[in-house]
């Protein structure tokens, strides 16, 4: 388990947040994986909307795994008799619970309020392989490695909700405010959640393991970048 010493730990949270921010820029360059011709094909309004919808579906699959992963984290800390972090994640479970239902309602509206149409879409797809790999990595850390690592994943997503204003605003504009309630909800709540993340990091993360934490952030950034590429490839292949 990481040391609970507090010497210089604020520098760890500062380093991690800066590194998360740098990865936002990397994710924004995902289209560079494609040729100029392919990028042009994805620039039209219809193609852009279709791509954002693919991303929203992929995001729904990720959100659906949040509650199970938090439950595993609580179990892992309880098993180690680390009750303080277990209590933190228990409180977090209440905050995050049922967010997948909000995302599902968004998707239902985006599919004409047809439960049958949405069920067909979800049944015919799965989470993108990069995001499956990302979730698998953190599940392994929770079960076999260091369950504190799940906070790296939470930090990344909470910080994205707070700071990635332009990208989120574009998605809300394209897909419709009434159809993106899950995004709006995270923007409203995650400023406070982000502060909780940094406090947790300051308490539990070990400065000697900074390079490992930064690698995990880069891994998330790479997976989210490649998930964009994966979704674009699906559309271009149609």
C-alpha positions, 0 to 999 in steps of 0.5 A, a space after each residue: 500500500 502507498 505511504 500515507 506520509 504527507 511530505 511534498 504530496 501536494 506536488 504529486 497532485 499538481 504534477 498529476 493534474 498538469 499531466 492530465 491537462 497535457 493529455 487533453 491536448 493529445 486526445 484532441 489530435 486523434 484525427 492525425 491518425 487519418 489521411 487528409 482525405 479521411 479527415 475531410 470526409 469526417 468534417 461534414 455536419 452529419 459525419 461529425 454528429 455521427 462520430 459524436 454519437 458513437 463517442 457518446 455510446 462508448 462513453 455510456 459503456 464506460 459509465 456503466 462499469 463505474 459502479 462495479 469498479 467502485 464496489 470492487 475498490 471498496 471490497 479491496 480496501 475492506 479486505 486490507 482493513 484500510 477503512 478510511 479509503 473504503 469509506 471515501 469510495 463508499 461515499 463516492 458510490 452514492 455520488 456516482 450511482 445511476 449515472 449510467 441511467 442518465 446517459 441511457 436516457 440521453 441515448 434514448 432521446 438521441 434515438 427518437 425515444 424508441 427503446 427498440 431502436 436503442 436496444 438494437 444499437 446497444 446489442 449490436 455494439 460493444 465498448 471500443 477495444 481501447 476503452 476495454 483495455 483501459 478498464 481492464 487495467 484498472 480492474 487489475 490494479 484494484 484486484 491484484 495491484 494497488 486499488 488507490 490507482 483507481 483514483 488516477 482514472 477518476 481524476 482524469 475524468 473529473 478534470 476533463 469534465 471541469 476543464 474541457 469546456 470547448 469539446 463538451 460545449 461542441 458536443 452539447 451543441 451538436 447533439 442537443 442540450 436536452 440529449 446530453 444531460 449526463 455531460 451537463 450533470 458532470 460539469 455541474 458536479 465535478 468541480 467539487 469532485 475534482 477537489 476531493 480527488 486532489 485531497 485523496 491524492 495528497 493523503 495516499 499517493 507516494 511521491 516516490 511512485 510519481 513516474 508510475 502514476 504519470 504512466 497511468 495517466 498517459 495510458 488513459 490518454 492513449 486509450 481515449 485517443 485510440 477509442 476516437 480512432 476506433 469509432 471513426 474507423 467504424 464510420 468510415 467503413 460504412 
